[in-house]
């Protein structure tokens, strides 16, 4: 007798983790700017100069930009690793194909 194959169960937690990772980028940007403003307000009260508030704001915005860059670098690295897998290597398939005239490269 053949054993009936059970349908594959995809892990439920993986989409939640990916969504939380994407959500954490937005939250980290807001938190970085808020901490920077807090630093600026502390500098303003400490030095009694208004322009020192802007130092904290620029620190917060710089930290937010750094967070976005790190997230981009991580995603870019993952996509390069994914491109190395044979099933996604469409460029290699196109180079190996003998009928290059029949292929419309705009579709890829």
ROMI-899179 format. One record per residue (C-alpha): residue number from 1; residue in three letters; chain; x, y negated, z. Coordinates in nm, 2 decimals, always signed. Example, Ala and Ser with C-alpha at 12.3 -4.5 7.8 and 13.67 -1.06 7.14 Angstrom:
BEGIN
+-----+---------+--------+--------+--------+--------+
! num ! residuo ! cadena !   east !  north !     up !
+-----+---------+--------+--------+--------+--------+
!   1 !     ala !      A !  +1.23 !  +0.45 !  +0.78 !
!   2 !     ser !      A !  +1.37 !  +0.11 !  +0.71 !
+-----+---------+--------+--------+--------+--------+
REM end
This chain:
BEGIN
+-----+---------+--------+--------+--------+--------+
! num ! residuo ! cadena !   east !  north !     up !
+-----+---------+--------+--------+--------+--------+
!   1 !     unk !      A !  +0.00 !  +0.00 !  +0.00 !
!   2 !     unk !      A !  +0.11 !  -0.35 !  -0.08 !
!   3 !     unk !      A !  +0.11 !  -0.58 !  +0.21 !
!   4 !     unk !      A !  -0.08 !  -0.90 !  +0.14 !
!   5 !     unk !      A !  +0.14 !  -1.20 !  +0.14 !
!   6 !     unk !      A !  +0.04 !  -1.46 !  +0.38 !
!   7 !     unk !      A !  +0.04 !  -1.82 !  +0.26 !
!   8 !     unk !      A !  +0.35 !  -2.01 !  +0.35 !
!   9 !     unk !      A !  +0.30 !  -2.24 !  +0.64 !
!  10 !     unk !      A !  +0.47 !  -2.57 !  +0.60 !
!  11 !     unk !      A !  +0.60 !  -2.72 !  +0.93 !
!  12 !     unk !      A !  +0.36 !  -2.97 !  +1.06 !
!  13 !     unk !      A !  +0.62 !  -3.17 !  +1.25 !
!  14 !     unk !      A !  +0.84 !  -3.25 !  +0.95 !
!  15 !     unk !      A !  +0.61 !  -3.52 !  +0.80 !
!  16 !     unk !      A !  +0.56 !  -3.67 !  +1.14 !
!  17 !     unk !      A !  +0.94 !  -3.70 !  +1.19 !
!  18 !     unk !      A !  +0.99 !  -3.85 !  +0.85 !
!  19 !     unk !      A !  +0.71 !  -4.10 !  +0.91 !
!  20 !     unk !      A !  +0.86 !  -4.19 !  +1.25 !
!  21 !     unk !      A !  +1.20 !  -4.24 !  +1.09 !
!  22 !     unk !      A !  +1.05 !  -4.47 !  +0.83 !
!  23 !     unk !      A !  +0.85 !  -4.66 !  +1.09 !
!  24 !     unk !      A !  +1.15 !  -4.69 !  +1.32 !
!  25 !     unk !      A !  +1.33 !  -4.90 !  +1.05 !
!  26 !     unk !      A !  +1.05 !  -5.16 !  +1.07 !
!  27 !     unk !      A !  +1.05 !  -5.16 !  +1.44 !
!  28 !     unk !      A !  +1.42 !  -5.19 !  +1.47 !
!  29 !     unk !      A !  +1.42 !  -5.49 !  +1.24 !
!  30 !     unk !      A !  +1.16 !  -5.67 !  +1.47 !
!  31 !     unk !      A !  +1.35 !  -5.56 !  +1.78 !
!  32 !     unk !      A !  +1.68 !  -5.69 !  +1.64 !
!  33 !     unk !      A !  +1.54 !  -6.03 !  +1.56 !
!  34 !     unk !      A !  +1.37 !  -6.05 !  +1.90 !
!  35 !     unk !      A !  +1.69 !  -5.96 !  +2.08 !
!  36 !     unk !      A !  +1.87 !  -6.22 !  +1.87 !
!  37 !     unk !      A !  +1.62 !  -6.49 !  +1.97 !
!  38 !     unk !      A !  +1.65 !  -6.38 !  +2.33 !
!  39 !     unk !      A !  +2.03 !  -6.43 !  +2.31 !
!  40 !     unk !      A !  +1.98 !  -6.76 !  +2.14 !
!  41 !     unk !      A !  +1.74 !  -6.88 !  +2.42 !
!  42 !     unk !      A !  +1.99 !  -6.76 !  +2.68 !
!  43 !     unk !      A !  +2.27 !  -6.96 !  +2.50 !
!  44 !     unk !      A !  +2.04 !  -7.26 !  +2.48 !
!  45 !     unk !      A !  +1.96 !  -7.26 !  +2.85 !
!  46 !     unk !      A !  +2.32 !  -7.19 !  +2.94 !
!  47 !     unk !      A !  +2.48 !  -7.46 !  +2.72 !
!  48 !     unk !      A !  +2.18 !  -7.70 !  +2.70 !
!  49 !     unk !      A !  +2.25 !  -7.74 !  +2.33 !
!  50 !     unk !      A !  +1.96 !  -7.68 !  +2.08 !
!  51 !     unk !      A !  +2.17 !  -7.55 !  +1.80 !
!  52 !     unk !      A !  +2.29 !  -7.25 !  +2.00 !
!  53 !     unk !      A !  +1.94 !  -7.10 !  +1.97 !
!  54 !     unk !      A !  +2.01 !  -7.06 !  +1.60 !
!  55 !     unk !      A !  +2.33 !  -6.86 !  +1.67 !
!  56 !     unk !      A !  +2.11 !  -6.60 !  +1.84 !
!  57 !     unk !      A !  +1.86 !  -6.60 !  +1.55 !
!  58 !     unk !      A !  +2.14 !  -6.55 !  +1.30 !
!  59 !     unk !      A !  +2.28 !  -6.26 !  +1.51 !
!  60 !     unk !      A !  +1.93 !  -6.10 !  +1.52 !
!  61 !     unk !      A !  +1.88 !  -6.14 !  +1.14 !
!  62 !     unk !      A !  +2.23 !  -6.00 !  +1.08 !
!  63 !     unk !      A !  +2.15 !  -5.70 !  +1.29 !
!  64 !     unk !      A !  +1.82 !  -5.64 !  +1.11 !
!  65 !     unk !      A !  +2.00 !  -5.66 !  +0.77 !
!  66 !     unk !      A !  +2.27 !  -5.41 !  +0.90 !
!  67 !     unk !      A !  +1.99 !  -5.17 !  +1.00 !
!  68 !     unk !      A !  +1.84 !  -5.19 !  +0.65 !
!  69 !     unk !      A !  +2.18 !  -5.13 !  +0.50 !
!  70 !     unk !      A !  +2.24 !  -4.83 !  +0.72 !
!  71 !     unk !      A !  +1.90 !  -4.68 !  +0.63 !
!  72 !     unk !      A !  +1.97 !  -4.74 !  +0.26 !
!  73 !     unk !      A !  +2.31 !  -4.57 !  +0.28 !
!  74 !     unk !      A !  +2.16 !  -4.27 !  +0.46 !
!  75 !     unk !      A !  +1.89 !  -4.23 !  +0.19 !
!  76 !     unk !      A !  +2.14 !  -4.28 !  -0.09 !
!  77 !     unk !      A !  +2.36 !  -4.01 !  +0.05 !
!  78 !     unk !      A !  +2.07 !  -3.77 !  +0.08 !
!  79 !     unk !      A !  +1.96 !  -3.84 !  -0.28 !
!  80 !     unk !      A !  +2.31 !  -3.78 !  -0.41 !
!  81 !     unk !      A !  +2.32 !  -3.45 !  -0.23 !
!  82 !     unk !      A !  +1.98 !  -3.36 !  -0.37 !
!  83 !     unk !      A !  +2.10 !  -3.45 !  -0.72 !
!  84 !     unk !      A !  +2.37 !  -3.19 !  -0.69 !
!  85 !     unk !      A !  +2.12 !  -2.91 !  -0.66 !
!  86 !     unk !      A !  +2.09 !  -2.71 !  -0.98 !
!  87 !     unk !      A !  +1.71 !  -2.73 !  -1.01 !
!  88 !     unk !      A !  +1.72 !  -3.11 !  -1.01 !
!  89 !     unk !      A !  +2.02 !  -3.15 !  -1.24 !
!  90 !     unk !      A !  +1.83 !  -3.26 !  -1.55 !
!  91 !     unk !      A !  +2.13 !  -3.45 !  -1.69 !
!  92 !     unk !      A !  +2.32 !  -3.12 !  -1.71 !
!  93 !     unk !      A !  +2.03 !  -2.95 !  -1.88 !
!  94 !     unk !      A !  +2.02 !  -3.23 !  -2.14 !
!  95 !     unk !      A !  +2.39 !  -3.20 !  -2.21 !
!  96 !     unk !      A !  +2.37 !  -2.82 !  -2.26 !
!  97 !     unk !      A !  +2.07 !  -2.84 !  -2.49 !
!  98 !     unk !      A !  +2.17 !  -2.79 !  -2.86 !
!  99 !     unk !      A !  +1.86 !  -2.97 !  -3.00 !
! 100 !     unk !      A !  +1.96 !  -3.32 !  -2.88 !
! 101 !     unk !      A !  +1.77 !  -3.49 !  -3.17 !
! 102 !     unk !      A !  +1.44 !  -3.36 !  -3.04 !
! 103 !     unk !      A !  +1.47 !  -3.50 !  -2.69 !
! 104 !     unk !      A !  +1.33 !  -3.84 !  -2.61 !
! 105 !     unk !      A !  +1.56 !  -3.97 !  -2.34 !
! 106 !     unk !      A !  +1.31 !  -4.24 !  -2.24 !
! 107 !     unk !      A !  +1.09 !  -3.98 !  -2.08 !
! 108 !     unk !      A !  +1.37 !  -3.90 !  -1.83 !
+-----+---------+--------+--------+--------+--------+
REM end
